[in-house]
Structure formats: C-alpha cells, structure tokens
Amino acid sequence: MILGAHTQHHLDSLVTAWQRLRAQPLASAFSILVIGIALSLPTGLYLLISNLDRASSSLSEHTEMTVFLKPKIETAAALGLAEALRNEPGIRKLRFVSREDALLELQRSGLDDVLTSLSSNPLPHALVIEPTQVHPEHIRRLGQQLRQRPEVDTIASAEAWAHRLAALLDFGVGLTWMLGTVLALSLAAITGNTIRLQIYARRDEIEISRLIGATDRFIRRPFLYFGALQGLLGGLAALILSGLAILWLNQSVAELASTYGSSFRLAHLDAPISLLLLACGALLGLAGAWLSVAYTLRDFD
Amino acid sequence: MIELIDVTKRYPGGHVTLANVNLHIQLGEMVFITGRSGAGKSTLLKLIGSIEKPTSGHIKISDKDISRLPRTAVPYFRLNIGMIFQDHKLLYDRSVLDNVLLPLHLREIHGAEATRRARAALEKVGLADRERSRPITLSGGEQQRLCIARAIVGRPRLILADEPTANLDDDYAHEIMNILQALNEGGDTILIATHDQDLIARYGKRCLVLADGALS
C-alpha cells in the first residue's frame, strides 16, 4: 500500500515515539504509572459517585411517602382516591392501608395495652406511595400535588433524606471535577517535563535537522506522538488500577449488601467512559507535549 | 545568482566579522573563500545559508532577498541548499542510510523512492557498501563523504562547504574535492570555505580572500 507523504511522516513519527518509549522501559513505566495513578484518583471518585447514584436509584424502590387522609374520610372515598392516584404519573406503586389494618399493625408492634384503653380507632386511612424518582424535587412536587387533594391531611415523606443524598452526590460530582482538573494539569506537567528532558537529550539531533531544513512541525511531531502515547498508556493504567480496586472492594460490598438482603455490587466503568478516559489521557499528554515542545524549541533559537 | 550587497555582520558585543561585503557569484560557478581563522569565511557561508542573518545589507539568491526571510520560511529555503560542515554534523545514533534519508523525509519523500535516491547518493560518494553502518564506525574521510551524500541527495543546485577537507589527509582531501568538482561539472554552484592554499592552487577556480571582515 502506498501512503501519502504526509501520512507516512505521521506513521514514522508514531513509530519513532514508540521506539523512544521502549528505549527507556523503566523510566517510561514509571511515568506511565504516575500518570495512571493521577488519572485513577478522579476515576475512582467518579466510580464512587456513579455507584452511589445507582445505589440510591435502587433505594428509591423502597423510598415511600405516607399520605394520611382526613379522619372523616370513609373507606369507599379513600379507596376511590387510591384508585384515582394509582395511574398518576410520578407514582410507581400505591398501597392502601385502611385504618383497621393500621390499628392491627400498631397492636402487633406492642402498643396493644394503650390501644385497648381507647374507645374508638383514632387512626386515619393512609396511602403508601413509592415515587418513580428519589430526586428531592420530584418528591416535593408530588407532595404538593397530593396536598391539593381535599381528602389529604398530612404527608410523611423521605424528601429531606433524598435532598441530603442529592446534595451529597452533587458535592461528589463537584469534587470529581475539581480533582480531575487539578490532576489533569499535573498529568500535562508530568508529560511536559518528560518531553522537555527528551528534547534536551536530543538537542544535537534537533539542531542538525534544523540546519538541513527541518521545520518546527517536523521536529515537534514525534514528541507530540510520544506525549499522546504516554498519556494513552497512563489512561490504560488508570483503567486497570480502578478495575482492580473495584474487584477488591466488591468482596466487602457484597458482604455489606447481603446484610440488607441486597445483591448490590460496584459497577466497573462502562465502555464509553473507558474510551473517554483513554482519550482524555491521550489529549492531556498531547497538550503537555505541545506546550513543552513550543517553549523548549524557543529556547534553542 | 548569489549577490551580497553591503553585507555587515556584527555580533553582540560589537565584534564585526564582515563589513560592507559586496559579492556576485554566477550560476554554476565553483568559488573558494579563503582567509585566516576568524576572517569570516564560515560567517559568510552561514549568511548565504540563512543560518544567521546579516546586521545590515542584502543577500539575494536568484533575485530573492533572503536576508529578511521570516523564521517560518527559513527551513523551506534551506531545503534548496546542500550544506557540508567541517565537523560533519551527522546523527550518530542512526545508520549511514538513515542519515542520507533525513533530507528526503524533510522534502516529504518516503518509501522506495527515498531509499533509491539515498542509495544513489551513497553510490556517488563511494559509501554504497556502508549503508547499514553507524557513522561513528567510519573514518574521517568517509564521514565527510557521508556529509556530502546527505547534502546532495535532495538535488540542490547550490552547495555550501565549510572547510570540507579540514583534518583530512591529502588522499581523503582529494577524494572530497573530486566529488565536489564532479558536482560542479554537473552544473551545481559550489562555495567552498577553506584555508588550504595548496588545494585552491590545484583546482584553479575563482578565489575570494577575506581579511578583517572585508573581501579582497
């Protein structure tokens, strides 16, 4: 196959970059490991947040709102309301608890003596609702809608809990971005420094190439490929490190989840996020190399 | 073809290496530039090769003023010139063939065509059987021939040779000069900076003498 001259030079630059990486295996391995560790920190935090989010979504199946109806509401009216609400959007499940069932439940809970002293059943009918989403805004809106019903007296909901969880997740997302940005800069700096040392080690070669007509673009290209390649391999190292961490942590998570009767396990990065991590590694390596080459070559002028 | 008009080169600190030099060299000429050490021979070649810029004056090559070339245009200009250095300036971690391939890669010539042309250049300087060797294993004369092969492989019409026979014994020096003369007979313009008066006398070409930064 005959390649265009431009493509051929890109291919040559890539091969040169790979040879330079292989020429110093120990130094390259350390650089890649450092980049891998730097990338695995925000990756680990992202995994924690996404798994918490997943866990909270599964918890939403058990997040209930209890709607207490006014005491004067009769059983037929309460059942009618339950039937009307069952098909409302935003409600996953609805269970009607009659005042008689509620009393029985209370008696079973050990308050039998207290209840026998009462002349009549003081408990109202209630509707136990599972919302479709655990997001606090959704729970708040659903509560508002229900309160507008004349039959509804009070609502006990998990809004505050959901709000706290959402705030925690938001904080985690913010922390991931902040840590990701700081470590991205450090990755670019690590690559930049490696490239700077390489440029100085190849100063003679660069100066000779320039004397016989090499453009900055020609000189720059293998270094850029080197930076991108090193970043890509650093991303791969981060992927492996976070995968190993998940495998290790899942043993403890499985034990913890089983005590709650759950089969929850931490999930690995999915394919699109894994590709994004590799691309980020390569792009940050490329950016670090670009800056380093630009500044260092200017020193040679 | 090559024209220097009132060219002065002053280095930081005030030392004047060339002062108001005027020069005209025809296409296809072979010219010796001589003078004592520090007379400005190498500086003159560096100015013509756009390795350095004159402090004042103009340098025209084929009517194009190269003395004020923008930085980004300099590499493209240098591709039209073959440069031979006294200290060879070879890449010692590459093979002989790779050294000769480099100027072709700079011209975006790759693959079989590049290899064919590099081998032809090595053949011309008598190094065809050393293409896989490292330059460090070559003798001084062979290294200089390799430097010539690298200079001519891109088929430039102008060759600048800075002390190409320095540090070489007579036999090697004549080998190098014969190659340069053959290139000149093929139509190339060749400028040779040398302090070797015997060499200049033997080849009987035009000779420019530099003394205290001025041509005589």
Interface residues (C-beta under 8 A of the other chain):
Chain A: I2 L3 A5 H6 Q8 H9 D12 E205 I208 S209 R210 L211 I212 G213 A214 T215 D216 F218 D301
Chain B: I51 R71 T72 P75 Y76 F77 R78 L79 M83 F85 K89 L90 L91 D93 L102 P103 H105 L106 R107 E108 I109 H110 G111 R150 A151
